[in-house]
């Protein structure tokens, strides 16, 4: 294993050097300082720069900035900047945003939100109906919203999304333009910490149809920032929204988001000042940035689990023993060390250490299920053979070929996926073929069930419910894993106010998910964030959704 890792590390260094040079040749503008506002500037009486702007990066192009059709985390993070959800999370606590306050009925089934005065960029007031419009479009089967499970406790949301009920039966109403009432079909103690409620304009959605959210000009904003421009596969530019209700509370006037999928180009952009901050794991750059006098560093947990998901409807991975064998064959220490330079923590469970159930830390009270399973299985290859025999595939793993899909096409992605490939082939004796697609295509294939094994990551919310509910949908989540006991446990936990009981139910659900190997957790993601010393107020709380509101610069 040491020899294998040494060879792979050497390969990675060569790939990194080549990719960094090649990227600069392909797109030299991306390595130029993008500080278009970098004029000589003064400082205010409190020491802040008079010209406040940030240059940050996106790892991928947003799929579509439509709250009813968006796919991944890049899109969601954009919404927190250009839209105003009912609530946000600040310092780990749910606080009012679009809603100034809210009441919850004694039975936990009715939420009444009292909206504050806020406006869209065209001057029209944000109303309760705008939040209802978003929910109506999200449960419309024609939009194929991929995050239906986030809203499954809202009355009739699931029934409408599956075509079994009319949208008029949705548990959302507006007694007046400033009051929104949500009715649930069951209590959900983690509703506001696990579910995003963004507004949407019915007239804008109707006007642009399928092109809604595909261009900066094809959408309306009501958040801290407006989307000024979107140059596809290059950058998005946000400018401060003066009509935003809390506009006086923050300083950054402009945010330029450079789309840089390649990690070497990201590092080069931080080094030459095109980016103001970046998460860094590459060893030589960690040492380089730590030696700089003009940079500071902070460690960040991502509260995100990197994993392999199995298609449980596939002819091979429908077998539990096959899935368990592929999960147990992974050397998680090696993967975390090589891929993240040791910043990540090997994961033997889904829920990361950051999650809480009320005042109880989940991981401190629940053993990681894969640890126990590994003690029961001496030889993953023998387990694979048992599974193959049950499927009628014989007892020779060398005759088995499976495919592993990766959601990136960079040189690093190929190198990392080859490590997975090598670990599986050596431990199990089978053949693993690799498939590479861009992030959007990869997500689409996974959501459609067009894969056998796939790389994936899921971020957590404060409560474990968010991650666990990914696999409690009608189709069994991305893994197509259907387990009625699991669904029952997650549902009961979401309705249980007693913290200890809720923690136990979550723990039982996680054990089912991991032991039956619907997924193979690999590591809990983290990073070192390096930032220029003139940047202040960067948030280190992984659950916060406060946008750039707390950030400012001084002495740029």
Secondary structure by P-SEA (a helix, b strand, c coil): caaaaaaaaaaaaaaaaaaaaaaaaaccccccccccccccccccccccccbbbbbbccccccccccccccccaaaaaaaaacccccbbbcccbbbbcccccccccccccbbbbbbccccccccccccaaaaaaaaaaaaccccccccccccccccaaaaaaaccccccccccccccccbbbbbbccccccccccbbbbbbbaaaaaacccccccccccccccccccccccccccbbbbcccccccccccccccbbbbbbcccaaaaaaaaaaccccccccccaaaaaaaaacccbbbbbbbccbbbbbbbcccccccccaaaaaaaaaacaaaaaaaaacccccccccccccccccccccccccccccaaaaaaaacccaaaaaaaaaaaaccccccccbbbbbbbccccaaaaaaaaaaaaaaaaaccbbbbbbbbcaaaaaaaaaacccccccbbbbbcccccccccccccccccccccccaaaaaaaaaaaacccaaaaaaaaaaaaaaaaaaccbbbccbbbbbbbbccccccccccccccccccccccccc
